[in-house]
Amino acid sequence: MLFQNILVPVDLSDQSTRAFKVALDVAKKYNSKVTILTCIEEYAWHHLYYELKPNSQLLKKQKKVVKKHFEKLELLAEKNNISLKSKILTSESVVNAIVTFAKSRKHDLVIIGSHGRTGLDKWLLGSVANGVSQKTKCPILIVK
């Protein structure tokens, strides 16, 4: 099976960076294109500010941090001569956003870290990785 379009959801964690490096190795082998995707939850922090809508300043700050992280990953891809695209989504559900994005862009492999920023050591599999693995139709590689 050839993998032409690889999707790597990233959340700035060490696990997602490891998954990205694995994706680069797979992309080299199959001459694939890689897309990195970050989903920012719209309503993740609104309760801290007693608002009923997303805090636009906080969302801007989060996107700025993500873009800096993307720049580091872009340099790694460039060193390995891998075609890389990046996308930042804002969504109410990270899992649904990843699954919908993978399907709509016809990704044929998702490579994701087993635990991200919200994963707990006692959990066998992170909630996002678990949700994506259950809902996506394409093959998924979960990286520890």
Secondary structure, DSSP 8 states (H G I E B T S, - for coil): ----EEEEE--SSHHHHHHHHHHHHHHHHHT-EEEEEEEEETTSSGGGGT-SS--HHHHHHHHHHHHHHHHHHHHHHHHTT--EEEEEEEES-HHHHHHHHHHHTT-SEEEEESS-TT--TTSSS-HHHHHHHHH-SS-EEEE-
